Amino acid sequence: MIKKISAFLSMMVVLLLWASCFSYKKNPKLHYYSGPNVPSEFINIVRATPTEIEFVLRVKFPDKKLYHLILDGDEPVAEGWYSTVRADGTSYTLVMKPKSGLRFQVGKTYRLCIGQQSPEYVQLESNNYQCLAEYVFVFEEK
């Protein structure tokens, strides 16, 4: 009887571990909730095409690298780790390109979300991703 119980418990542990391996998603479905909204005088879009947006940010962060996302609702359109080092002492430049197969659409509202971790790391613990700072903008070509 003890062997049957041990075998059953061992099998349950193996099944739970197996299930947890398959629950990981490379592109997690997260809720991106906003931190403080950055006023428009601190972020400028200096160049914008459907395939690239260039921002100049006059926001000082204590971290030298942060994760930047451009979101369409809760769907990342562009994302990656970018340096926040302010070369001229007052601002840093951020150039973001959409993911393969996507384009920025004129007249559409997007959010620039700046966070401390990648969404892949956050999804291991939570379904929520906190933006340290957020900037909402309507895409227009420049």
C-alpha positions as CSV (number, residue, x, y, z in Angstrom):
1,M,0.0,0.0,0.0
2,I,2.9,2.4,0.8
3,K,4.5,1.6,-2.5
4,K,1.2,2.5,-4.3
5,I,0.9,5.8,-2.5
6,S,4.6,6.6,-3.1
7,A,4.2,5.8,-6.8
8,F,1.0,7.9,-7.0
9,L,2.7,10.9,-5.3
10,S,5.8,10.6,-7.5
11,M,3.6,10.5,-10.6
12,M,1.7,13.6,-9.5
13,V,5.0,15.5,-8.9
14,V,6.2,14.5,-12.4
15,L,2.9,15.6,-14.0
16,L,2.9,19.0,-12.1
17,L,6.5,19.7,-13.3
18,W,5.7,18.6,-16.8
19,A,2.6,20.9,-16.8
20,S,4.6,23.9,-15.5
21,C,7.1,23.5,-18.3
22,F,4.4,23.8,-20.9
23,S,2.6,26.8,-19.2
24,Y,5.6,29.1,-20.0
25,K,5.0,31.3,-23.0
26,K,7.6,33.1,-24.9
27,N,5.2,35.9,-25.7
28,P,3.2,36.3,-22.5
29,K,-0.3,37.8,-22.4
30,L,0.2,40.5,-19.7
31,H,-1.7,43.5,-18.4
32,Y,0.6,46.5,-18.7
33,Y,-0.4,49.0,-16.0
34,S,0.8,52.5,-16.0
35,G,3.2,54.3,-13.8
36,P,3.4,58.0,-13.8
37,N,2.5,59.6,-17.1
38,V,5.4,61.6,-18.5
39,P,4.3,65.1,-19.6
40,S,4.8,65.7,-23.3
41,E,7.5,68.4,-22.7
42,F,9.8,65.6,-21.5
43,I,9.4,63.3,-24.4
44,N,9.6,64.4,-28.1
45,I,9.1,62.3,-31.2
46,V,11.7,63.7,-33.6
47,R,11.2,61.2,-36.4
48,A,8.4,58.7,-37.1
49,T,7.7,56.4,-40.0
50,P,5.6,53.2,-40.1
51,T,8.8,51.2,-39.6
52,E,10.7,53.3,-37.0
53,I,10.1,55.9,-34.2
54,E,12.8,58.1,-32.7
55,F,12.2,59.6,-29.3
56,V,14.3,62.1,-27.3
57,L,13.6,61.6,-23.6
58,R,14.5,64.2,-21.0
59,V,13.7,61.8,-18.1
60,K,16.3,60.8,-15.6
61,F,16.3,57.2,-14.4
62,P,18.6,55.7,-11.9
63,D,19.1,52.5,-14.0
64,K,21.5,52.6,-17.0
65,K,19.4,50.2,-19.0
66,L,15.6,49.8,-18.9
67,Y,13.1,47.8,-20.9
68,H,11.1,49.9,-23.4
69,L,7.9,48.8,-25.0
70,I,5.5,50.5,-27.5
71,L,2.1,49.1,-26.8
72,D,-1.1,48.9,-28.7
73,G,-3.5,48.3,-25.8
74,D,-1.8,45.4,-24.0
75,E,0.0,44.1,-27.1
76,P,3.7,45.0,-27.5
77,V,4.4,46.3,-31.0
78,A,8.0,47.1,-30.4
79,E,10.2,46.2,-27.4
80,G,13.7,45.8,-26.1
81,W,16.4,46.8,-23.6
82,Y,17.8,50.3,-24.3
83,S,20.4,52.5,-22.6
84,T,19.1,55.4,-20.5
85,V,22.5,57.0,-20.3
86,R,22.2,60.7,-21.1
87,A,25.1,61.4,-23.5
88,D,24.6,65.2,-23.5
89,G,23.6,65.3,-19.8
90,T,20.0,66.3,-20.5
91,S,18.5,63.6,-22.7
92,Y,18.8,60.2,-24.3
93,T,17.7,59.0,-27.7
94,L,15.5,56.0,-28.3
95,V,15.0,54.5,-31.7
96,M,12.4,51.7,-31.8
97,K,11.3,49.4,-34.7
98,P,8.1,47.3,-34.7
99,K,8.3,43.6,-34.5
100,S,8.6,41.6,-37.7
101,G,5.4,41.8,-39.8
102,L,4.1,44.8,-37.9
103,R,4.0,48.5,-38.7
104,F,3.0,51.7,-36.8
105,Q,-0.3,53.0,-38.1
106,V,-1.1,56.6,-38.6
107,G,-3.8,58.0,-36.3
108,K,-3.5,55.0,-33.9
109,T,-2.9,55.6,-30.1
110,Y,0.2,53.9,-28.6
111,R,1.8,53.8,-25.2
112,L,5.5,54.0,-24.6
113,C,6.0,51.9,-21.4
114,I,9.4,51.9,-19.6
115,G,10.0,49.1,-17.1
116,Q,12.7,47.4,-15.2
117,Q,12.3,43.8,-16.4
118,S,11.5,42.0,-19.5
119,P,7.9,40.7,-19.9
120,E,9.3,37.1,-20.2
121,Y,10.8,37.4,-16.7
122,V,7.7,39.0,-15.2
123,Q,5.3,36.3,-16.6
124,L,7.0,33.7,-14.4
125,E,5.5,35.4,-11.3
126,S,2.6,37.5,-12.5
127,N,0.2,38.5,-15.2
128,N,0.9,42.2,-14.6
129,Y,3.7,44.4,-15.8
130,Q,4.3,47.7,-14.1
131,C,5.5,50.6,-16.2
132,L,7.9,52.9,-14.3
133,A,6.9,55.7,-16.7
134,E,4.4,55.9,-19.5
135,Y,3.8,58.2,-22.4
136,V,0.7,58.0,-24.5
137,F,0.9,59.3,-28.1
138,V,-1.0,59.2,-31.4
139,F,1.3,58.1,-34.2
140,E,1.8,60.7,-37.0
141,E,4.6,60.4,-39.6
142,K,7.4,63.0,-39.3
